[in-house]
Amino acid sequence: MGAQQAVKFTNILFPGAVSGISAAIATAGMEMIGKTATEYYLAYTK
C-alpha cells in the first residue's frame, strides 16, 4: 500500500514519471527472465 501511495504522489508532482518508473520495472524483469533462461539453456543443453 505504501508503494501505491508513493506512486500516486509522484504522479501528482511529476506527471508522466510513473510511465518511466513502470517501464524501468518491466525492463528489469524482462532482463532477469532473459538471463535466467539463458543460464538454464546453457546448463541443460550440454
PDB file of N, CA, C and O in Angstrom:
ATOM      1  N   MET A   1       0.819  -1.204   0.000  1.00  0.00           N
ATOM      2  CA  MET A   1       0.000   0.000   0.000  1.00  0.00           C
ATOM      3  C   MET A   1       0.859   1.263   0.000  1.00  0.00           C
ATOM      4  O   MET A   1       0.513   2.249  -0.650  1.00  0.00           O
ATOM      5  N   GLY A   2       1.967   1.236   0.721  1.00  0.00           N
ATOM      6  CA  GLY A   2       2.826   2.411   0.771  1.00  0.00           C
ATOM      7  C   GLY A   2       3.396   2.755  -0.589  1.00  0.00           C
ATOM      8  O   GLY A   2       3.483   3.925  -0.960  1.00  0.00           O
ATOM      9  N   ALA A   3       3.789   1.718  -1.336  1.00  0.00           N
ATOM     10  CA  ALA A   3       4.354   1.940  -2.672  1.00  0.00           C
ATOM     11  C   ALA A   3       3.304   2.548  -3.598  1.00  0.00           C
ATOM     12  O   ALA A   3       3.609   3.424  -4.407  1.00  0.00           O
ATOM     13  N   GLN A   4       2.068   2.077  -3.471  1.00  0.00           N
ATOM     14  CA  GLN A   4       0.999   2.595  -4.322  1.00  0.00           C
ATOM     15  C   GLN A   4       0.767   4.076  -4.025  1.00  0.00           C
ATOM     16  O   GLN A   4       0.581   4.871  -4.947  1.00  0.00           O
ATOM     17  N   GLN A   5       0.776   4.446  -2.760  1.00  0.00           N
ATOM     18  CA  GLN A   5       0.585   5.846  -2.394  1.00  0.00           C
ATOM     19  C   GLN A   5       1.753   6.698  -2.886  1.00  0.00           C
ATOM     20  O   GLN A   5       1.562   7.834  -3.319  1.00  0.00           O
ATOM     21  N   ALA A   6       2.961   6.143  -2.816  1.00  0.00           N
ATOM     22  CA  ALA A   6       4.133   6.882  -3.294  1.00  0.00           C
ATOM     23  C   ALA A   6       4.038   7.130  -4.792  1.00  0.00           C
ATOM     24  O   ALA A   6       4.397   8.207  -5.268  1.00  0.00           O
ATOM     25  N   VAL A   7       3.556   6.138  -5.537  1.00  0.00           N
ATOM     26  CA  VAL A   7       3.403   6.301  -6.986  1.00  0.00           C
ATOM     27  C   VAL A   7       2.349   7.358  -7.292  1.00  0.00           C
ATOM     28  O   VAL A   7       2.538   8.181  -8.188  1.00  0.00           O
ATOM     29  N   LYS A   8       1.251   7.341  -6.560  1.00  0.00           N
ATOM     30  CA  LYS A   8       0.214   8.360  -6.777  1.00  0.00           C
ATOM     31  C   LYS A   8       0.762   9.757  -6.496  1.00  0.00           C
ATOM     32  O   LYS A   8       0.501  10.697  -7.246  1.00  0.00           O
ATOM     33  N   PHE A   9       1.524   9.884  -5.406  1.00  0.00           N
ATOM     34  CA  PHE A   9       2.114  11.175  -5.057  1.00  0.00           C
ATOM     35  C   PHE A   9       3.100  11.629  -6.124  1.00  0.00           C
ATOM     36  O   PHE A   9       3.112  12.800  -6.504  1.00  0.00           O
ATOM     37  N   THR A  10       3.927  10.704  -6.608  1.00  0.00           N
ATOM     38  CA  THR A  10       4.893  11.018  -7.664  1.00  0.00           C
ATOM     39  C   THR A  10       4.174  11.474  -8.926  1.00  0.00           C
ATOM     40  O   THR A  10       4.626  12.399  -9.600  1.00  0.00           O
ATOM     41  N   ASN A  11       3.055  10.828  -9.247  1.00  0.00           N
ATOM     42  CA  ASN A  11       2.290  11.187 -10.441  1.00  0.00           C
ATOM     43  C   ASN A  11       1.714  12.596 -10.330  1.00  0.00           C
ATOM     44  O   ASN A  11       1.567  13.292 -11.334  1.00  0.00           O
ATOM     45  N   ILE A  12       1.391  13.010  -9.118  1.00  0.00           N
ATOM     46  CA  ILE A  12       0.874  14.369  -8.917  1.00  0.00           C
ATOM     47  C   ILE A  12       1.998  15.389  -9.129  1.00  0.00           C
ATOM     48  O   ILE A  12       1.807  16.412  -9.786  1.00  0.00           O
ATOM     49  N   LEU A  13       3.179  15.092  -8.558  1.00  0.00           N
ATOM     50  CA  LEU A  13       4.294  16.033  -8.660  1.00  0.00           C
ATOM     51  C   LEU A  13       4.926  16.053 -10.042  1.00  0.00           C
ATOM     52  O   LEU A  13       5.275  17.114 -10.559  1.00  0.00           O
ATOM     53  N   PHE A  14       5.071  14.875 -10.638  1.00  0.00           N
ATOM     54  CA  PHE A  14       5.751  14.747 -11.933  1.00  0.00           C
ATOM     55  C   PHE A  14       4.884  13.923 -12.881  1.00  0.00           C
ATOM     56  O   PHE A  14       5.101  12.719 -13.015  1.00  0.00           O
ATOM     57  N   PRO A  15       3.918  14.537 -13.534  1.00  0.00           N
ATOM     58  CA  PRO A  15       3.068  13.783 -14.461  1.00  0.00           C
ATOM     59  C   PRO A  15       3.900  13.106 -15.543  1.00  0.00           C
ATOM     60  O   PRO A  15       4.774  13.728 -16.146  1.00  0.00           O
ATOM     61  N   GLY A  16       3.627  11.853 -15.780  1.00  0.00           N
ATOM     62  CA  GLY A  16       4.367  11.102 -16.778  1.00  0.00           C
ATOM     63  C   GLY A  16       5.536  10.326 -16.208  1.00  0.00           C
ATOM     64  O   GLY A  16       6.044   9.411 -16.857  1.00  0.00           O
ATOM     65  N   ALA A  17       5.972  10.670 -15.007  1.00  0.00           N
ATOM     66  CA  ALA A  17       7.103   9.974 -14.395  1.00  0.00           C
ATOM     67  C   ALA A  17       6.751   8.525 -14.086  1.00  0.00           C
ATOM     68  O   ALA A  17       7.616   7.650 -14.120  1.00  0.00           O
ATOM     69  N   VAL A  18       5.490   8.275 -13.788  1.00  0.00           N
ATOM     70  CA  VAL A  18       5.064   6.926 -13.436  1.00  0.00           C
ATOM     71  C   VAL A  18       5.257   5.977 -14.624  1.00  0.00           C
ATOM     72  O   VAL A  18       5.590   4.807 -14.434  1.00  0.00           O
ATOM     73  N   SER A  19       5.052   6.469 -15.826  1.00  0.00           N
ATOM     74  CA  SER A  19       5.280   5.643 -17.014  1.00  0.00           C
ATOM     75  C   SER A  19       6.741   5.231 -17.106  1.00  0.00           C
ATOM     76  O   SER A  19       7.044   4.088 -17.448  1.00  0.00           O
ATOM     77  N   GLY A  20       7.626   6.130 -16.812  1.00  0.00           N
ATOM     78  CA  GLY A  20       9.053   5.818 -16.825  1.00  0.00           C
ATOM     79  C   GLY A  20       9.425   4.813 -15.758  1.00  0.00           C
ATOM     80  O   GLY A  20      10.238   3.919 -15.996  1.00  0.00           O
ATOM     81  N   ILE A  21       8.835   4.954 -14.582  1.00  0.00           N
ATOM     82  CA  ILE A  21       9.093   4.015 -13.490  1.00  0.00           C
ATOM     83  C   ILE A  21       8.582   2.636 -13.871  1.00  0.00           C
ATOM     84  O   ILE A  21       9.277   1.640 -13.669  1.00  0.00           O
ATOM     85  N   SER A  22       7.383   2.568 -14.416  1.00  0.00           N
ATOM     86  CA  SER A  22       6.808   1.288 -14.834  1.00  0.00           C
ATOM     87  C   SER A  22       7.651   0.638 -15.924  1.00  0.00           C
ATOM     88  O   SER A  22       7.863  -0.575 -15.910  1.00  0.00           O
ATOM     89  N   ALA A  23       8.120   1.426 -16.849  1.00  0.00           N
ATOM     90  CA  ALA A  23       8.964   0.897 -17.932  1.00  0.00           C
ATOM     91  C   ALA A  23      10.274   0.345 -17.379  1.00  0.00           C
ATOM     92  O   ALA A  23      10.755  -0.691 -17.837  1.00  0.00           O
ATOM     93  N   ALA A  24      10.847   1.031 -16.402  1.00  0.00           N
ATOM     94  CA  ALA A  24      12.101   0.565 -15.802  1.00  0.00           C
ATOM     95  C   ALA A  24      11.903  -0.761 -15.072  1.00  0.00           C
ATOM     96  O   ALA A  24      12.749  -1.652 -15.156  1.00  0.00           O
ATOM     97  N   ILE A  25      10.791  -0.891 -14.360  1.00  0.00           N
ATOM     98  CA  ILE A  25      10.495  -2.128 -13.650  1.00  0.00           C
ATOM     99  C   ILE A  25      10.266  -3.265 -14.639  1.00  0.00           C
ATOM    100  O   ILE A  25      10.761  -4.374 -14.436  1.00  0.00           O
ATOM    101  N   ALA A  26       9.525  -2.997 -15.700  1.00  0.00           N
ATOM    102  CA  ALA A  26       9.265  -4.023 -16.714  1.00  0.00           C
ATOM    103  C   ALA A  26      10.558  -4.453 -17.413  1.00  0.00           C
ATOM    104  O   ALA A  26      10.769  -5.639 -17.666  1.00  0.00           O
ATOM    105  N   THR A  27      11.410  -3.488 -17.717  1.00  0.00           N
ATOM    106  CA  THR A  27      12.681  -3.802 -18.371  1.00  0.00           C
ATOM    107  C   THR A  27      13.555  -4.661 -17.474  1.00  0.00           C
ATOM    108  O   THR A  27      14.155  -5.630 -17.938  1.00  0.00           O
ATOM    109  N   ALA A  28      13.634  -4.320 -16.207  1.00  0.00           N
ATOM    110  CA  ALA A  28      14.446  -5.095 -15.265  1.00  0.00           C
ATOM    111  C   ALA A  28      13.919  -6.526 -15.151  1.00  0.00           C
ATOM    112  O   ALA A  28      14.698  -7.478 -15.108  1.00  0.00           O
ATOM    113  N   GLY A  29      12.597  -6.671 -15.102  1.00  0.00           N
ATOM    114  CA  GLY A  29      12.006  -8.005 -15.018  1.00  0.00           C
ATOM    115  C   GLY A  29      12.282  -8.840 -16.252  1.00  0.00           C
ATOM    116  O   GLY A  29      12.613 -10.020 -16.142  1.00  0.00           O
ATOM    117  N   MET A  30      12.153  -8.246 -17.411  1.00  0.00           N
ATOM    118  CA  MET A  30      12.399  -8.984 -18.652  1.00  0.00           C
ATOM    119  C   MET A  30      13.878  -9.359 -18.781  1.00  0.00           C
ATOM    120  O   MET A  30      14.208 -10.441 -19.266  1.00  0.00           O
ATOM    121  N   GLU A  31      14.750  -8.473 -18.354  1.00  0.00           N
ATOM    122  CA  GLU A  31      16.183  -8.766 -18.406  1.00  0.00           C
ATOM    123  C   GLU A  31      16.518  -9.938 -17.487  1.00  0.00           C
ATOM    124  O   GLU A  31      17.314 -10.805 -17.846  1.00  0.00           O
ATOM    125  N   MET A  32      15.913  -9.963 -16.313  1.00  0.00           N
ATOM    126  CA  MET A  32      16.150 -11.052 -15.370  1.00  0.00           C
ATOM    127  C   MET A  32      15.634 -12.380 -15.932  1.00  0.00           C
ATOM    128  O   MET A  32      16.294 -13.410 -15.796  1.00  0.00           O
ATOM    129  N   ILE A  33      14.469 -12.355 -16.555  1.00  0.00           N
ATOM    130  CA  ILE A  33      13.916 -13.571 -17.164  1.00  0.00           C
ATOM    131  C   ILE A  33      14.824 -14.050 -18.294  1.00  0.00           C
ATOM    132  O   ILE A  33      15.073 -15.249 -18.421  1.00  0.00           O
ATOM    133  N   GLY A  34      15.313 -13.137 -19.101  1.00  0.00           N
ATOM    134  CA  GLY A  34      16.198 -13.494 -20.206  1.00  0.00           C
ATOM    135  C   GLY A  34      17.499 -14.113 -19.721  1.00  0.00           C
ATOM    136  O   GLY A  34      17.962 -15.104 -20.286  1.00  0.00           O
ATOM    137  N   LYS A  35      18.091 -13.543 -18.684  1.00  0.00           N
ATOM    138  CA  LYS A  35      19.335 -14.083 -18.141  1.00  0.00           C
ATOM    139  C   LYS A  35      19.104 -15.472 -17.544  1.00  0.00           C
ATOM    140  O   LYS A  35      19.923 -16.373 -17.719  1.00  0.00           O
ATOM    141  N   THR A  36      17.996 -15.635 -16.846  1.00  0.00           N
ATOM    142  CA  THR A  36      17.682 -16.933 -16.257  1.00  0.00           C
ATOM    143  C   THR A  36      17.460 -17.980 -17.335  1.00  0.00           C
ATOM    144  O   THR A  36      17.932 -19.110 -17.209  1.00  0.00           O
ATOM    145  N   ALA A  37      16.749 -17.619 -18.386  1.00  0.00           N
ATOM    146  CA  ALA A  37      16.507 -18.564 -19.486  1.00  0.00           C
ATOM    147  C   ALA A  37      17.814 -18.947 -20.170  1.00  0.00           C
ATOM    148  O   ALA A  37      18.010 -20.107 -20.533  1.00  0.00           O
ATOM    149  N   THR A  38      18.704 -17.981 -20.346  1.00  0.00           N
ATOM    150  CA  THR A  38      19.993 -18.266 -20.969  1.00  0.00           C
ATOM    151  C   THR A  38      20.816 -19.213 -20.105  1.00  0.00           C
ATOM    152  O   THR A  38      21.408 -20.163 -20.615  1.00  0.00           O
ATOM    153  N   GLU A  39      20.855 -18.957 -18.799  1.00  0.00           N
ATOM    154  CA  GLU A  39      21.601 -19.836 -17.894  1.00  0.00           C
ATOM    155  C   GLU A  39      21.015 -21.250 -17.899  1.00  0.00           C
ATOM    156  O   GLU A  39      21.759 -22.231 -17.902  1.00  0.00           O
ATOM    157  N   TYR A  40      19.709 -21.354 -17.900  1.00  0.00           N
ATOM    158  CA  TYR A  40      19.056 -22.658 -17.931  1.00  0.00           C
ATOM    159  C   TYR A  40      19.411 -23.389 -19.218  1.00  0.00           C
ATOM    160  O   TYR A  40      19.760 -24.569 -19.186  1.00  0.00           O
ATOM    161  N   TYR A  41      19.326 -22.710 -20.330  1.00  0.00           N
ATOM    162  CA  TYR A  41      19.632 -23.300 -21.629  1.00  0.00           C
ATOM    163  C   TYR A  41      21.069 -23.809 -21.671  1.00  0.00           C
ATOM    164  O   TYR A  41      21.332 -24.933 -22.099  1.00  0.00           O
ATOM    165  N   LEU A  42      21.993 -22.965 -21.220  1.00  0.00           N
ATOM    166  CA  LEU A  42      23.406 -23.344 -21.240  1.00  0.00           C
ATOM    167  C   LEU A  42      23.702 -24.497 -20.295  1.00  0.00           C
ATOM    168  O   LEU A  42      24.576 -25.318 -20.577  1.00  0.00           O
ATOM    169  N   ALA A  43      22.995 -24.569 -19.189  1.00  0.00           N
ATOM    170  CA  ALA A  43      23.239 -25.618 -18.199  1.00  0.00           C
ATOM    171  C   ALA A  43      22.685 -26.969 -18.644  1.00  0.00           C
ATOM    172  O   ALA A  43      23.276 -28.004 -18.334  1.00  0.00           O
ATOM    173  N   TYR A  44      21.572 -26.982 -19.359  1.00  0.00           N
ATOM    174  CA  TYR A  44      20.894 -28.235 -19.667  1.00  0.00           C
ATOM    175  C   TYR A  44      20.984 -28.681 -21.132  1.00  0.00           C
ATOM    176  O   TYR A  44      20.321 -29.640 -21.527  1.00  0.00           O
ATOM    177  N   THR A  45      21.786 -28.001 -21.924  1.00  0.00           N
ATOM    178  CA  THR A  45      21.912 -28.423 -23.325  1.00  0.00           C
ATOM    179  C   THR A  45      23.330 -28.900 -23.648  1.00  0.00           C
ATOM    180  O   THR A  45      23.738 -28.918 -24.809  1.00  0.00           O
ATOM    181  N   LYS A  46      24.044 -29.268 -22.655  1.00  0.00           N
ATOM    182  CA  LYS A  46      25.413 -29.760 -22.879  1.00  0.00           C
ATOM    183  C   LYS A  46      25.404 -31.220 -23.237  1.00  0.00           C
ATOM    184  O   LYS A  46      26.463 -31.807 -23.461  1.00  0.00           O
TER     185      LYS A  46
END
